[in-house]
Amino acid sequence: MSLRNLVVLPILGLLLVAPLAFGWERGEVQKFATLPSGFANPEGLTIDPDGNVFVTTFAVTAASGPGQLFEFNRQGHLVGQVGISGSSNLLLGLAFHPQTGDLLVLDFGKSQVLKVDPATGAAQVFATVTGAAGLNALTFDTAGNVYVSDSFQGIIWKTGSGGGAALPWVTDVLLQTTGTPPFGANGIEFNKAQDALFVANTGDDRIIRIPVNDGAPATPEVFVNSINGADGLFIDEQDNLWVAANQADEIVVIDKTGRVIAKLGDFNGIDPKGAPRGLLFPASPARFGDWVYVTNLSLDIRLFGLPQAVDSQWTAQVTSHTVARLRARIPGAGE
């Protein structure tokens, strides 16, 4: 064997082995639930203490409200559906208040936060904001204060546990965007020490970190770049961020230093019933037990008069809208 072969063969071996050794183990994405026929674009998602999954719709093709709230049990069966009184057809984030148990729903179309009875759909205004707001996601601190991201004005709004007129807590250019999809501040959550609030900026493909000192915000900073369409997020017990990348059709897991440690899920086409296989424009992830649940928004942004995104032709084919789930484990981390 020549010296040239001795050199080339090991290199070929590395090329063959490297993708297997260093590729992401993406896991299996399951179809958890399907919206009833005629309803589309599930976006917001939250889970109650019993494991029931609540989903709102960002129904861009609906002529008007009320917006819809769906409840699925732990087996993925639809057990409740209500129209939220007085709401628009464009609903986004929702969450149960950790102290009062009230269900709060963001009405994107009317720039308001609603307190909703999930059994009847009866609603009342919980909080209001000013300006041309795009209310997107919400979270809470340990005192029960409510924080809401405003995708259009680049603001994090804050109100007390009882609601009322919200006040700007942070306003910053890092929370705005000129990118695509055209949403700035999106998913938000505090870390476990509550000394930082993390905010996804969808159009800029970034996570923004807002330092917090005794409840007061400091200057926002870029925590990490290049999550393609960073949307909803949650933070686990180790302060890892689980971020829905709505243009990459995956969940990106980042450790507290900003290093990616897992990429989970993928898009595998449209099934014969018109439902996405895997993830398609994933929007709002949430964890319960051993599972991560996430809505497949499947949004064709051309409906807003925008140029197509890489997934637009696929989302236009979806006729059956779904919620997905995948195992809440980080491959190689013993979880």
C-alpha positions, 0 to 999 in steps of 0.5 A: 500500500502506498503512502498516499493510500495510508493518508487518504484512507483514514480521511475517508473513514473520518468523512464516513463516520463523522456524520453518524458520530456528530449528527443530532439524534432528533427523536420521534415526533408523534401526532398528539391531537387533531383540531376538529374539521374546519378549524386551523392554525393552533398557536398558543398552548398551555397545560393544567396541573392534571395534564390537560392541554389547552390550545388557542387558534390564530385563525387567519382565514376566519372572517371574525371572532370569537377565537377558539379554545380547545381542551384535550385530555392526556390521551389527546382526545378533544374534551372541550371547545369554546368560543371566547366571548368578545375575542377576535379570531387571532389568539396567541399565548395563554397560561394559567396564573400560578397563584390564582389559577385563572386562565389568561389568553392573549387576544392579538387581534384586539391587543388585550389580555383576557381572563377566560372561563375554559368551561364556558368561554366567558371572558373579561378584560384582564389587562390592557396596553397602549399603542399598536401592540402585537401581544404574543406570549406571557409569563409570571414572576414569583410574586405573581406579576404578569409579563407580556411580549409585544412583537410589534412595539418591542415592549415587555409589558408588566401588570400585577397579579390582579391585572389592570392597565399594563405598563412598559417594563422594558422597551428596546430595539432588540425586541423589534424586528424587520425580519421574517416572520415579522414578529419581534419579541415572542416567547418569554420566560424567567430563569430559575433564579429569576435574575434574567428574562429570556425573550425570543425574537422571531424575525431576528432569529435571536434569544434576548437576555434581560438581566434582572436586579431585585425585580428591575430590568437592566439593559437587554443583550443578545444571548444567542443568534441563529435560531431560525424563527425563534418562537415560543420557549420554556426553561427547564430545571437546569436552565436549558432553553427549549425553543421552537424554531418555526422556520427550521421545524425543530425544537432547539435546546440551548444550555445556560451558556448559549451552547446548543445541546440538542435539536429535536424533531423535523418535518417529514411531509404531509400525510394523506389526510392533509396533516403535517408529519412531524413539526411544521411551523412549530409555535408554542412548546410546553413540558408535562412529565416526560413529554414536550407538547407543541402546536403545529401552527402551519401558517402560510405567511403569504396570507398576510401579503408577505413573500413566501417563506421556505415552508409556505408551499407546505403549509398551504397544503395542510387541511388537518391541523395538529398538536405534536409531542415528543419525548422530553429528553436531551440525547446523551444527557441521561434524560 
